[in-house]
Amino acid sequence: MGRKRGEGGRYQETVSVDAVLELFTDTEPRTTNEVAEALDIAQKTAYNKLETLTDRGDIRKKKIGGLAVVWWRPDPPEME
């Protein structure tokens, strides 16, 4: 099954940036690959959405070697 295209032929977004943010329920760091696997999206898509969240100030990132980066939410939502 192919991805859906919107008007103009562009692919439609299937996972929102906020859906990515919802994965960060604690302060545990996550890799791009972990996020991509959790949401069943391409690593490049996950990376782009994580960068957007970083630019918005919702999460932080740190390079931990070579090409490795981890992402975390400094102030996760309180769980009841």
C-alpha positions in Angstrom: 0.0 0.0 0.0 1.4 3.4 -1.0 1.5 6.6 1.0 -1.4 9.0 0.4 -0.8 12.1 -1.6 -2.6 15.4 -1.0 -3.5 18.1 -3.5 -0.5 19.0 -5.6 0.9 15.5 -5.4 2.8 15.9 -2.1 2.9 13.1 0.4 0.6 13.7 3.4 2.0 13.7 6.8 1.1 10.5 8.7 2.8 11.2 12.0 2.6 14.7 13.6 5.3 16.4 15.5 3.1 16.3 18.6 2.9 12.5 18.2 6.6 12.3 18.4 6.6 14.5 21.5 4.2 12.2 23.1 6.9 9.5 23.2 8.8 11.5 25.6 6.9 10.8 28.8 10.0 10.8 31.1 13.6 12.1 31.0 15.0 9.0 29.4 17.1 9.9 26.3 16.1 8.3 23.0 17.8 7.8 19.7 16.4 8.8 16.3 16.2 5.1 15.5 14.2 4.4 18.7 11.7 7.1 17.8 11.5 5.9 14.2 10.8 2.3 15.2 8.2 3.3 17.9 6.2 5.3 15.3 7.0 3.1 12.3 8.4 6.0 10.2 11.7 6.5 8.3 14.7 7.6 10.4 15.0 10.8 8.2 11.4 11.6 9.0 12.0 11.0 12.7 15.1 13.1 12.6 13.3 16.0 10.9 10.5 16.0 13.5 13.0 15.8 16.4 14.8 18.8 15.0 11.5 20.7 14.8 10.8 19.8 18.4 14.3 21.0 19.3 13.8 24.3 17.5 10.5 24.8 19.4 12.3 24.1 22.7 10.2 21.1 23.6 13.2 18.6 23.6 16.9 18.8 23.8 19.6 17.0 21.9 23.2 16.0 22.5 25.8 14.5 20.1 27.4 11.5 21.9 29.9 10.5 19.3 30.5 10.1 15.6 27.0 10.6 14.2 25.1 9.5 17.3 22.6 11.9 18.9 20.3 11.4 21.8 17.1 13.4 22.4 15.3 14.0 25.7 12.5 16.0 27.2 13.8 18.1 30.1 10.4 18.7 31.6 8.2 15.7 30.8 4.5 15.9 31.7 3.4 14.8 35.1 1.9 11.4 35.2 -1.2 10.9 37.4 
